[in-house]
Amino acid sequence: MQSHTRRLLTVITEAAVESILVRDLDQLNAHGYTITDARGKGNRGVRDAGWEASSNIRIEVVCDAETAEAIAAYLQEHYYADYAMILFMSDIEVLRPTKF
């Protein structure tokens, strides 16, 4: 079985910006993404999804390293100041490289 290295960019942020982020990801050449609900606690308090304003989402994007770094730089520049958002990246192995 042959695998190929790609980058996983994970974004955890406020659900309120989901539609804007999706548009940005499309414009920044993400081939796809997965969005799930997220709950947890951070320096801005507990995000328990008890009501829409306290909901978080987790967005995962698998792509090449250049695209992941470009997306991360854009999100840091445009969202960090005004929204609860964390980003992290890791190298992963994929079995279908043409999808990413």
Secondary structure, 3 states (H helix, E strand, C coil): CCCEEEEEEEEEEEHHHHHHHHHHHHHCCCCCCEEEEECEEECCEEECCCCHHHCEEEEEEEECHHHHHHHHHHHHHHHCCCCCEEEEEEEEEECCHHHC
